[in-house]
Amino acid sequence: MESDALSIISDGLSAVTEGCRLPVRMKNSEDWPKAEVICLRQVKGSLMYYVHYVDYNKRLDEWVSEDRLDTRKIEPPQGKEDKSHAATTATTGVNTPKKLVNNTVQPASCTSVTSSRPASPNQGDTTTPTPHTDSPGITGPTVLQHALQKKRKRKSLPSVDGGGEGGPGGEGDGTERTTPRQTGSLAAPGTHDDAITRMKNVELIELGRHRIKPWYFSPYPIELVTLPCIYICEFCLKFIKSRTCLERHLTKCNLKHPPGNEIYRKSSISFFEIDGRKNKVYAQYLCLLAKLFLDHKTLYYDTDPFLFYVMCEADGKGYHIVGYFSKEKESSEDYNVACILVLPPYQRKSYGKLLIEFSYELSKFEGKTGSPEKPLSDLGLLSYRSYWTHSILQVLLTVRGGGEEGEPPSITINEICEQTSIKKEDVISTLQSMNLINYYKGQYILCLQKDLLEKHQKELGKRIIRIDSRCLHWTPKDWSKRSKW
């Protein structure tokens, strides 16, 4: 019986192709959730499969061996057509896009895909690279050149949905785009992701005294992603291939803190404001680093329209990056955050709420309400919802304590927005999520429950570090009056 079962499994391995779904045993677990096969490759004579667990976060994606596959329950790729038509047909769906091929059909393996990975700027090189003549597409070293040319041509920022080749207002002819757009903001990707960008390509990075396993894809140079570890200078964020080269670089690197202006300092926490135009190389390196831990954003190299606020911990050796957030210089929708990230070694230490609180402190200085750019990541949504909840409760408790005798305290949604700088839609959604709004005798009332208040006080007690507005030395700029950033 055992030999028969092994024979069935062995025969089923031939049916495992890119895009198919089947049960896969998760690492360090006995669970067998359904997973989608993204890619196949040969490693030392054995076939390895890169899988994405359906309904699980992409940071759990991994390479698995054939003994972890249950080939008795294979689901073929949905709507998959003959590969010979790959150059003329559209993608098969959100989960398993086909790759465009040039002239000849490539085999379904990682080695054939690697040559078409989205390129990234050369290490430490800000000059215009030599155009790649083999392909008319935006691949290889022409990526940065194309981005710079397109930035010069456009007079206004492209929309998230319509920008890029093949989209409304783009330069394409309507055909499928095989590489991510290289201009614009750190904005949400389209529905058809390139298969390469769905796979983690960096095994390990070393940043300062921390070694971190990345969660997602980031387009670092191809010669570095094949190494067991990428070494990153924690001050200038330059990526380096070996520890020896890093030590040599540190003797020459004159930075001990991020470039830009230090606008906040209290105790060991500092914030630096970095202009994406004035410090373009640092901003691009920061985006590459952030993309390792952000899945819902697409990396672009045009950093001119953005400001970056980097939070650091200071000690005798310098200012060590903890996290950052970016924001548009001009936002038509009052976004006060485009991307926000706390590096994994510093997570679960309330630094995320500190970054969020600082972004709203800037909005208060500007005298307007703000909201983060959507969509938020799973961790980002949790952090924001928690911050909104505590900020709104703090305002409500102040109103409750200051009401006139004999009359119930009252407050409007607009007054909450003015005091917190949280956008009206976010205030309403937060109140609804807490079940605080009730309709009673023709009017809306807010009911504060005792257990909610106790939880609020308990959470506030955990937050030792808070933003002190007296330590913020910053003057908002009116970017609309500036012809050039």
NUMAR-606687 format. One line per field, with one value per residue (C-alpha): residue in one letter; x negated, y negated, z. Coordinates in nm, 4 decimals. Layout:
r <- [a / ...]
u <- [X / ...]
v <- [Y / ...]
w <- [Z / ...]
//
This chain:
r <- [m / e / s / d / a / l / s / i / i / s / d / g / l / s / a / v / t / e / g / c / r / l / p / v / r / m / k / n / s / e / d / w / p / k / a / e / v / i / c / l / r / q / v / k / g / s / l / m / y / y / v / h / y / v / d / y / n / k / r / l / d / e / w / v / s / e / d / r / l / d / t / r / k / i / e / p / p / q / g / k / e / d / k / s / h / a / a / t / t / a / t / t / g / v / n / t / p / k / k / l / v / n / n / t / v / q / p / a / s / c / t / s / v / t / s / s / r / p / a / s / p / n / q / g / d / t / t / t / p / t / p / h / t / d / s / p / g / i / t / g / p / t / v / l / q / h / a / l / q / k / k / r / k / r / k / s / l / p / s / v / d / g / g / g / e / g / g / p / g / g / e / g / d / g / t / e / r / t / t / p / r / q / t / g / s / l / a / a / p / g / t / h / d / d / a / i / t / r / m / k / n / v / e / l / i / e / l / g / r / h / r / i / k / p / w / y / f / s / p / y / p / i / e / l / v / t / l / p / c / i / y / i / c / e / f / c / l / k / f / i / k / s / r / t / c / l / e / r / h / l / t / k / c / n / l / k / h / p / p / g / n / e / i / y / r / k / s / s / i / s / f / f / e / i / d / g / r / k / n / k / v / y / a / q / y / l / c / l / l / a / k / l / f / l / d / h / k / t / l / y / y / d / t / d / p / f / l / f / y / v / m / c / e / a / d / g / k / g / y / h / i / v / g / y / f / s / k / e / k / e / s / s / e / d / y / n / v / a / c / i / l / v / l / p / p / y / q / r / k / s / y / g / k / l / l / i / e / f / s / y / e / l / s / k / f / e / g / k / t / g / s / p / e / k / p / l / s / d / l / g / l / l / s / y / r / s / y / w / t / h / s / i / l / q / v / l / l / t / v / r / g / g / g / e / e / g / e / p / p / s / i / t / i / n / e / i / c / e / q / t / s / i / k / k / e / d / v / i / s / t / l / q / s / m / n / l / i / n / y / y / k / g / q / y / i / l / c / l / q / k / d / l / l / e / k / h / q / k / e / l / g / k / r / i / i / r / i / d / s / r / c / l / h / w / t / p / k / d / w / s / k / r / s / k / w]
u <- [0.0000 / -0.2802 / -0.4565 / -0.1299 / -0.0822 / -0.4382 / -0.3801 / -0.0670 / -0.2485 / -0.5437 / -0.3148 / -0.1364 / -0.4569 / -0.4580 / -0.1234 / -0.2617 / -0.3066 / -0.3169 / 0.0245 / 0.1681 / 0.2971 / 0.2573 / 0.2193 / -0.1303 / -0.2683 / -0.3762 / -0.7195 / -0.7425 / -0.3779 / -0.1546 / 0.1020 / 0.1670 / 0.3273 / 0.3964 / 0.1077 / 0.0418 / -0.2775 / -0.4488 / -0.7746 / -0.9859 / -1.3631 / -1.6283 / -1.8568 / -2.1315 / -1.9365 / -1.6054 / -1.3063 / -1.2007 / -0.8665 / -0.7989 / -0.4490 / -0.2063 / 0.0370 / 0.3862 / 0.5490 / 0.2165 / -0.0160 / -0.2799 / -0.5588 / -0.4941 / -0.5709 / -0.8608 / -1.0512 / -0.9402 / -1.0593 / -0.8414 / -0.7913 / -0.5804 / -0.3337 / -0.0072 / 0.0232 / 0.3482 / 0.5507 / 0.4041 / 0.6184 / 0.5034 / 0.4347 / 0.7629 / 0.8208 / 0.4687 / 0.4174 / 0.1531 / -0.1869 / -0.2469 / 0.0014 / -0.1683 / -0.2915 / 0.0533 / 0.2978 / 0.3824 / 0.2953 / 0.4761 / 0.5830 / 0.4711 / 0.2915 / 0.1106 / 0.0145 / -0.1547 / -0.4905 / -0.5395 / -0.8113 / -1.0132 / -1.0248 / -1.0590 / -0.8658 / -1.0757 / -1.0505 / -0.8711 / -1.1738 / -1.3268 / -1.6372 / -1.4375 / -1.2471 / -1.5449 / -1.6619 / -1.3328 / -1.3309 / -1.2635 / -1.5956 / -1.7154 / -1.9566 / -2.3238 / -2.4931 / -2.5965 / -2.5436 / -2.3265 / -2.4374 / -2.2295 / -2.3080 / -2.3725 / -2.0492 / -1.9876 / -1.9570 / -1.8332 / -1.4773 / -1.2534 / -1.0916 / -1.1803 / -1.4222 / -1.7814 / -1.9824 / -1.7269 / -1.4929 / -1.6396 / -1.6926 / -1.3294 / -1.2115 / -1.4135 / -1.2971 / -0.9354 / -0.9656 / -1.0933 / -0.8093 / -0.5176 / -0.3850 / -0.1658 / -0.1814 / -0.0365 / 0.2634 / 0.2183 / 0.4608 / 0.3893 / 0.0156 / -0.2404 / -0.2630 / 0.0532 / 0.2777 / 0.4880 / 0.2595 / -0.0398 / -0.2751 / -0.1982 / 0.0105 / 0.2448 / 0.0385 / -0.0373 / -0.3057 / -0.5673 / -0.7581 / -0.6322 / -0.5992 / -0.9121 / -0.7747 / -0.5319 / -0.4851 / -0.5063 / -0.1550 / 0.0643 / -0.0167 / 0.2287 / 0.4175 / 0.1694 / -0.1579 / -0.4635 / -0.5351 / -0.8909 / -0.7811 / -0.5726 / -0.8789 / -1.1188 / -1.4538 / -1.6796 / -1.7772 / -1.9208 / -2.0330 / -2.2679 / -2.1841 / -2.4030 / -2.4005 / -2.0901 / -2.0542 / -1.7050 / -1.5202 / -1.3214 / -0.9510 / -0.8942 / -1.0537 / -1.2723 / -1.4564 / -1.8124 / -2.0790 / -2.0804 / -2.4439 / -2.3539 / -2.0329 / -2.2226 / -2.4461 / -2.3611 / -2.3531 / -2.3362 / -2.5235 / -2.3698 / -2.5335 / -2.2956 / -2.3790 / -2.3737 / -2.1827 / -2.4225 / -2.4058 / -2.7345 / -2.8244 / -3.0505 / -3.1504 / -3.5016 / -3.3624 / -3.1309 / -3.4204 / -3.6111 / -3.3027 / -3.2542 / -3.6034 / -3.5026 / -3.1352 / -3.1118 / -2.7471 / -2.6477 / -2.2841 / -2.0413 / -2.0973 / -1.8536 / -1.7311 / -1.6840 / -1.3429 / -1.2727 / -1.4821 / -1.3789 / -1.5860 / -1.7335 / -1.4640 / -1.5239 / -1.3382 / -1.5054 / -1.3227 / -1.4657 / -1.3713 / -1.3379 / -1.4783 / -1.7762 / -1.8753 / -1.7665 / -2.0203 / -1.9453 / -1.5707 / -1.6045 / -1.8117 / -1.5481 / -1.2739 / -1.4673 / -1.5102 / -1.1452 / -1.0185 / -1.1709 / -0.9029 / -0.6134 / -0.4064 / -0.1155 / -0.3336 / -0.5211 / -0.8689 / -0.9296 / -1.2498 / -1.1010 / -1.1338 / -1.1160 / -0.7484 / -0.8063 / -0.9367 / -1.0780 / -1.0721 / -1.3228 / -1.3068 / -1.6357 / -1.7690 / -2.0828 / -2.3804 / -2.7535 / -2.8098 / -2.5490 / -2.1816 / -2.0433 / -1.7378 / -1.4283 / -1.1608 / -1.0260 / -0.7225 / -0.6936 / -0.4395 / -0.3652 / -0.4735 / -0.1389 / 0.1532 / 0.4893 / 0.6578 / 0.4909 / 0.2766 / 0.0255 / -0.1449 / -0.2282 / -0.4383 / -0.5114 / -0.7422 / -0.9068 / -1.1959 / -1.1378 / -1.3982 / -1.2106 / -0.8542 / -0.6246 / -0.7901 / -0.5250 / -0.7446 / -0.4692 / -0.2280 / -0.5070 / -0.5517 / -0.1757 / -0.1545 / -0.4388 / -0.2638 / 0.0481 / -0.1610 / -0.2891 / 0.0721 / 0.1576 / -0.1297 / 0.0089 / 0.3551 / 0.5393 / 0.6629 / 0.4790 / 0.5164 / 0.2793 / 0.2696 / 0.4730 / 0.4499 / 0.2914 / 0.1023 / 0.2405 / -0.0024 / 0.0480 / 0.4247 / 0.3946 / 0.1573 / 0.3693 / 0.6949 / 0.5358 / 0.3993 / 0.7315 / 0.9163 / 0.6961 / 0.6823 / 1.0602 / 1.1191 / 0.8766 / 1.0845 / 1.4137 / 1.2843 / 1.1764 / 1.5235 / 1.6925 / 1.4886 / 1.5530 / 1.9299 / 2.1588 / 2.3454 / 2.6863 / 2.6245 / 2.4742 / 2.1469 / 2.1681 / 1.9189 / 1.9388 / 1.7448 / 1.5838 / 1.4606 / 1.3000 / 1.1307 / 1.0002 / 0.8506 / 0.6911 / 0.6229 / 0.7769 / 0.9847 / 1.3621 / 1.4024 / 1.1455 / 1.3156 / 1.6543 / 1.5205 / 1.3353 / 1.6431 / 1.8430 / 1.5801 / 1.5934 / 1.9765 / 1.9871 / 2.2500 / 2.6133 / 2.9356 / 3.1552 / 3.4649 / 3.3909 / 3.0216 / 2.6897 / 2.5233 / 2.1857 / 2.1837 / 1.8511 / 1.8380 / 1.6456 / 1.4421 / 1.3390 / 1.2168 / 1.0229 / 0.8572 / 0.7757 / 0.6081 / 0.4135 / 0.2837 / 0.1842 / -0.0158 / -0.2259 / -0.3214 / -0.6244 / -0.7448 / -0.5184 / -0.5678 / -0.6310 / -0.5198 / -0.7565 / -1.0522 / -0.9338 / -1.1119 / -0.9516 / -0.7804 / -0.5442 / -0.6218 / -0.3695 / -0.4888 / -0.2168 / -0.3922 / -0.7216 / -0.7761 / -1.0571 / -1.0918]
v <- [0.0000 / -0.2388 / -0.1770 / -0.2401 / -0.5713 / -0.6780 / -0.5850 / -0.8003 / -1.0963 / -1.0526 / -1.0450 / -1.3551 / -1.5603 / -1.5821 / -1.7647 / -2.0339 / -2.3440 / -2.7178 / -2.8447 / -2.5167 / -2.4821 / -2.1935 / -2.1244 / -2.1989 / -2.1295 / -2.4537 / -2.4912 / -2.3777 / -2.2744 / -1.9797 / -2.1989 / -2.1420 / -2.4625 / -2.5134 / -2.6868 / -2.8211 / -2.7277 / -3.0451 / -2.9082 / -2.5944 / -2.5549 / -2.2858 / -2.2838 / -2.0202 / -1.7789 / -1.8109 / -2.0238 / -2.3032 / -2.4831 / -2.8415 / -2.8497 / -3.1103 / -2.9894 / -3.0981 / -3.3393 / -3.3752 / -3.6745 / -3.6704 / -3.6920 / -3.3210 / -3.2286 / -2.9864 / -2.7314 / -2.3752 / -2.0334 / -1.7737 / -1.5739 / -1.8628 / -1.8533 / -1.6559 / -1.5835 / -1.3900 / -1.7135 / -1.9268 / -2.2078 / -2.3145 / -2.6849 / -2.8671 / -2.9768 / -2.8810 / -2.8674 / -2.7265 / -2.8788 / -2.9290 / -3.2167 / -3.3851 / -3.6745 / -3.7661 / -3.6824 / -3.8600 / -3.7342 / -3.4371 / -3.6202 / -3.8054 / -3.5141 / -3.3572 / -3.6086 / -3.4792 / -3.6125 / -3.7715 / -3.5981 / -3.7240 / -3.5112 / -3.1752 / -3.0207 / -2.9921 / -2.6883 / -2.7301 / -2.7715 / -3.0390 / -3.0646 / -3.1742 / -3.4282 / -3.5884 / -3.7677 / -3.9599 / -4.0744 / -4.4449 / -4.6213 / -4.8584 / -5.1497 / -5.0586 / -5.0627 / -5.4155 / -5.5257 / -5.8256 / -5.8811 / -5.7870 / -5.4277 / -5.2998 / -5.1939 / -4.8233 / -4.7356 / -4.3795 / -4.4613 / -4.7615 / -4.7141 / -4.8933 / -4.6367 / -4.6149 / -4.9358 / -5.1472 / -5.1551 / -5.4570 / -5.6424 / -5.5882 / -5.7056 / -6.0263 / -6.0970 / -6.0417 / -6.2656 / -6.5494 / -6.5050 / -6.4955 / -6.8234 / -6.6730 / -6.3636 / -6.0502 / -5.8884 / -5.5600 / -5.3750 / -5.5324 / -5.5930 / -5.3802 / -5.2134 / -5.0712 / -5.2708 / -5.5790 / -5.8622 / -5.6303 / -5.5796 / -5.2116 / -5.0534 / -4.8693 / -4.5529 / -4.3820 / -4.5452 / -4.2898 / -4.5122 / -4.7420 / -5.1074 / -5.2972 / -5.6480 / -5.8064 / -5.7412 / -5.4482 / -5.3622 / -5.0557 / -4.8143 / -4.7043 / -4.3791 / -4.1927 / -4.1563 / -4.0350 / -3.6792 / -3.7739 / -4.0455 / -3.7877 / -3.5952 / -3.6893 / -3.7380 / -3.8393 / -3.5794 / -3.8049 / -4.1609 / -4.2995 / -4.6510 / -4.7789 / -4.5258 / -4.3482 / -4.0614 / -4.0565 / -3.8098 / -4.0055 / -3.9451 / -4.0450 / -4.1159 / -4.4220 / -4.4978 / -4.5051 / -4.4453 / -4.0894 / -4.0372 / -4.0974 / -3.8948 / -3.5747 / -3.6292 / -3.4760 / -3.8228 / -4.1856 / -4.4288 / -4.7746 / -5.0798 / -5.1920 / -5.5605 / -5.6122 / -5.2854 / -5.1919 / -4.8194 / -4.6271 / -4.2708 / -4.1641 / -4.2489 / -4.3374 / -4.5913 / -4.7235 / -4.7797 / -4.9609 / -5.1713 / -5.2676 / -5.4174 / -5.6484 / -5.7161 / -6.0561 / -6.0210 / -5.9423 / -6.0364 / -6.0567 / -6.3528 / -6.6398 / -6.8524 / -6.7274 / -6.8687 / -6.6821 / -6.5577 / -6.4373 / -6.2007 / -5.9444 / -5.9853 / -6.2115 / -6.2793 / -6.3932 / -6.5523 / -6.4428 / -6.5981 / -6.3328 / -6.5730 / -6.7039 / -6.3643 / -6.1415 / -5.8604 / -5.8196 / -5.8276 / -5.5551 / -5.3384 / -5.3906 / -5.2803 / -4.9667 / -4.8795 / -4.9494 / -4.7340 / -4.4289 / -4.4650 / -4.6249 / -4.4135 / -4.6436 / -4.9141 / -4.9234 / -5.0709 / -5.3681 / -5.5621 / -5.9080 / -6.0376 / -6.4101 / -6.4610 / -6.3163 / -6.4099 / -6.1369 / -6.1547 / -5.9122 / -5.8238 / -5.7331 / -5.6160 / -5.8024 / -5.6711 / -5.7370 / -5.5767 / -5.7766 / -5.7848 / -5.4394 / -5.4154 / -5.2741 / -5.3486 / -5.6160 / -5.7515 / -5.9421 / -6.1975 / -6.3840 / -6.7464 / -6.8227 / -6.5881 / -6.6569 / -6.4178 / -6.5465 / -6.2371 / -6.2931 / -5.9539 / -5.7651 / -5.4817 / -5.3996 / -5.1325 / -5.0264 / -4.7887 / -4.4384 / -4.4643 / -4.7657 / -4.6409 / -4.5817 / -4.8698 / -5.1392 / -5.2980 / -5.2556 / -5.4667 / -5.7190 / -5.7550 / -5.7937 / -6.0473 / -6.2467 / -6.2527 / -6.3972 / -6.6448 / -6.7763 / -6.8017 / -7.0075 / -7.2437 / -7.2721 / -7.3444 / -7.0717 / -6.7160 / -6.4226 / -6.0556 / -5.7766 / -5.6742 / -5.3640 / -5.0689 / -5.0076 / -4.6900 / -4.4517 / -4.5766 / -4.9374 / -4.9153 / -4.7732 / -5.0499 / -5.3277 / -5.1957 / -5.1732 / -5.5302 / -5.6712 / -5.4949 / -5.6317 / -5.9840 / -6.0060 / -5.8596 / -6.1131 / -6.3956 / -6.2439 / -6.2009 / -6.5650 / -6.6750 / -6.4485 / -6.5962 / -6.9555 / -6.9505 / -7.1947 / -7.0743 / -6.9274 / -6.9061 / -6.6157 / -6.7023 / -6.7475 / -6.7501 / -6.7367 / -6.5206 / -6.8329 / -6.9351 / -6.5939 / -6.6355 / -6.9813 / -6.8622 / -6.5444 / -6.6405 / -6.3030 / -6.3122 / -6.2990 / -5.9646 / -5.8022 / -5.9451 / -5.8076 / -5.4644 / -5.4409 / -5.5360 / -5.2755 / -5.0064 / -5.0742 / -5.0668 / -5.4059 / -5.5727 / -5.5096 / -5.6710 / -5.7769 / -6.0032 / -6.1653 / -6.2320 / -6.0515 / -5.9891 / -5.8462 / -5.5817 / -5.5174 / -5.1698 / -5.1031 / -4.8133 / -5.0245 / -5.3039 / -5.0583 / -4.9124 / -5.2641 / -5.3566 / -5.0309 / -5.0922 / -5.4490 / -5.3212 / -5.1072 / -5.4002 / -5.5472 / -5.7452 / -6.0197 / -6.3067 / -6.6383 / -6.9226 / -7.1594 / -6.9647 / -6.9926 / -7.2718 / -7.2786 / -7.5265 / -7.3912 / -7.4896 / -7.5842 / -7.3624 / -7.4874 / -7.8252 / -7.6657 / -7.6224 / -7.3778 / -7.1440]
w <- [0.0000 / 0.0877 / -0.2430 / -0.4312 / -0.2515 / -0.3321 / -0.6959 / -0.7110 / -0.5564 / -0.7923 / -1.0961 / -0.9685 / -0.9535 / -1.3322 / -1.3114 / -1.0769 / -1.2916 / -1.2379 / -1.1323 / -1.0079 / -0.6519 / -0.4103 / -0.0356 / 0.0956 / 0.4430 / 0.6083 / 0.7627 / 1.1271 / 1.1186 / 1.0428 / 0.8650 / 0.4936 / 0.3606 / -0.0072 / -0.1865 / -0.5337 / -0.7159 / -0.8351 / -0.9742 / -1.0145 / -1.0152 / -1.0034 / -0.6970 / -0.6830 / -0.8972 / -0.7124 / -0.8074 / -0.5695 / -0.5739 / -0.4669 / -0.3197 / -0.1889 / 0.0767 / -0.0262 / 0.2242 / 0.4103 / 0.4132 / 0.1403 / 0.3958 / 0.4600 / 0.0973 / 0.0705 / -0.1356 / -0.0617 / -0.1684 / -0.3366 / -0.0146 / 0.1227 / -0.1679 / -0.1695 / -0.5410 / -0.5003 / -0.4884 / -0.7659 / -0.9062 / -1.2542 / -1.3201 / -1.3680 / -1.7257 / -1.8291 / -2.2051 / -2.4328 / -2.3553 / -2.7271 / -2.7153 / -2.4207 / -2.6296 / -2.7599 / -2.4834 / -2.1617 / -1.8176 / -1.6705 / -1.3569 / -1.0504 / -0.8935 / -1.1882 / -1.4548 / -1.7664 / -1.8711 / -2.2090 / -2.4043 / -2.6968 / -3.0134 / -2.8370 / -2.5510 / -2.2380 / -2.0069 / -1.6762 / -1.4549 / -1.2404 / -1.4547 / -1.7568 / -1.5535 / -1.3834 / -1.6953 / -1.7088 / -1.3446 / -1.2895 / -1.2915 / -1.0245 / -1.0212 / -1.0276 / -0.6916 / -0.6106 / -0.9715 / -1.0434 / -1.4035 / -1.7036 / -1.7989 / -2.1481 / -2.3207 / -2.3562 / -2.7227 / -2.7042 / -2.6063 / -2.6686 / -2.3272 / -2.0087 / -1.8775 / -1.7704 / -1.7362 / -1.9295 / -1.6292 / -1.4535 / -1.7817 / -1.8787 / -1.5365 / -1.5592 / -1.9141 / -1.8244 / -1.5190 / -1.7361 / -1.9840 / -1.7429 / -1.6057 / -1.3386 / -1.1200 / -1.2854 / -1.1244 / -0.9417 / -1.1652 / -1.4996 / -1.4973 / -1.6684 / -2.0051 / -2.1494 / -1.9160 / -1.9850 / -2.0749 / -2.1053 / -2.3949 / -2.4472 / -2.7175 / -2.4823 / -2.4592 / -2.1309 / -1.9170 / -1.8113 / -1.5672 / -1.2914 / -1.3753 / -1.2804 / -1.2242 / -0.9827 / -0.6159 / -0.3808 / -0.4844 / -0.4933 / -0.7781 / -1.0429 / -1.0350 / -1.2571 / -1.0711 / -1.2510 / -1.1369 / -1.0463 / -0.8046 / -0.6175 / -0.5016 / -0.2234 / -0.3904 / -0.0989 / 0.1587 / 0.4296 / 0.4934 / 0.7554 / 0.8732 / 1.1534 / 1.4352 / 1.3028 / 1.0586 / 0.9120 / 0.6903 / 0.4284 / 0.3786 / 0.0166 / -0.3195 / -0.3730 / -0.7007 / -0.5718 / -0.8415 / -0.9743 / -0.8776 / -0.5111 / -0.4768 / -0.5518 / -0.2468 / 0.0921 / 0.2537 / 0.1398 / 0.3646 / 0.4046 / 0.5595 / 0.8326 / 0.7791 / 0.4006 / 0.3205 / 0.0424 / -0.0404 / -0.0459 / -0.1412 / 0.1489 / 0.5039 / 0.3887 / 0.1435 / 0.4153 / 0.6551 / 0.3820 / 0.3056 / 0.6722 / 0.6807 / 0.3948 / 0.4778 / 0.6443 / 0.7491 / 1.1060 / 1.0550 / 0.7608 / 0.5282 / 0.5643 / 0.8527 / 1.2066 / 1.2972 / 1.6206 / 1.9119 / 2.2525 / 2.4604 / 2.2172 / 1.9479 / 1.6481 / 1.3236 / 1.0027 / 0.7101 / 0.3739 / 0.0410 / -0.2292 / -0.4861 / -0.2901 / -0.1510 / -0.4388 / -0.3920 / -0.0210 / -0.0917 / -0.3556 / -0.1215 / 0.1486 / -0.0907 / -0.1839 / 0.1828 / 0.2640 / -0.0230 / 0.1479 / 0.4167 / 0.2270 / -0.0091 / -0.0900 / -0.2465 / -0.5747 / -0.5817 / -0.8070 / -0.8564 / -0.9006 / -0.5450 / -0.6319 / -0.5287 / -0.1800 / 0.1609 / 0.3842 / 0.7633 / 0.9133 / 1.2832 / 1.4500 / 1.7838 / 1.8848 / 2.0767 / 2.0878 / 1.7458 / 1.5561 / 1.4621 / 1.3819 / 1.1553 / 1.3266 / 1.0694 / 0.8423 / 0.6652 / 0.3402 / 0.2254 / -0.0940 / -0.1119 / -0.2714 / -0.2060 / -0.3667 / -0.1232 / 0.1968 / 0.2469 / 0.5262 / 0.4792 / 0.1596 / 0.3054 / 0.6670 / 0.8041 / 1.1281 / 1.0672 / 1.2130 / 1.4956 / 1.6357 / 1.5979 / 1.8968 / 2.0819 / 2.0096 / 1.7428 / 1.4851 / 1.6885 / 1.7416 / 1.3650 / 1.3195 / 1.6022 / 1.4457 / 1.1056 / 1.2668 / 1.4641 / 1.1304 / 1.0100 / 1.3198 / 1.2385 / 0.8855 / 1.0233 / 0.8333 / 0.8669 / 0.7122 / 0.6327 / 0.5248 / 0.1610 / 0.0912 / 0.0861 / 0.4238 / 0.5007 / 0.7623 / 1.0272 / 0.9177 / 0.9536 / 1.3042 / 1.4110 / 1.2629 / 1.4026 / 1.7481 / 1.7224 / 1.6010 / 1.8822 / 2.1600 / 2.0129 / 1.9810 / 2.3273 / 2.4733 / 2.3229 / 2.4405 / 2.7942 / 2.8006 / 2.6870 / 2.9424 / 3.2240 / 3.1168 / 3.0633 / 3.2418 / 3.5480 / 3.4703 / 3.0948 / 2.9032 / 2.7307 / 2.3536 / 2.0703 / 1.6916 / 1.4488 / 1.3036 / 1.6488 / 1.6944 / 1.3560 / 1.4495 / 1.7776 / 1.6408 / 1.2725 / 1.1803 / 0.8641 / 0.9020 / 0.7245 / 0.9563 / 1.2669 / 1.1614 / 1.0684 / 1.4018 / 1.6037 / 1.4139 / 1.4676 / 1.8439 / 1.8402 / 2.0108 / 1.7897 / 1.8797 / 1.7590 / 2.0518 / 2.0526 / 1.7194 / 1.7703 / 1.7629 / 2.0979 / 2.1961 / 2.4690 / 2.6424 / 2.7909 / 3.1080 / 2.9700 / 2.6699 / 2.8980 / 3.1121 / 2.8040 / 2.6852 / 3.0147 / 3.0156 / 2.6619 / 2.7438 / 3.0401 / 2.8063 / 2.5844 / 2.7525 / 2.4502 / 2.3160 / 2.0721 / 2.2479 / 2.0195 / 2.2032 / 2.0636 / 1.7027 / 1.5167 / 1.1753 / 0.9450 / 0.6785 / 0.3201 / 0.0545 / -0.2281 / -0.4657 / -0.4878 / -0.5872 / -0.9588 / -0.8822 / -0.5877]
//
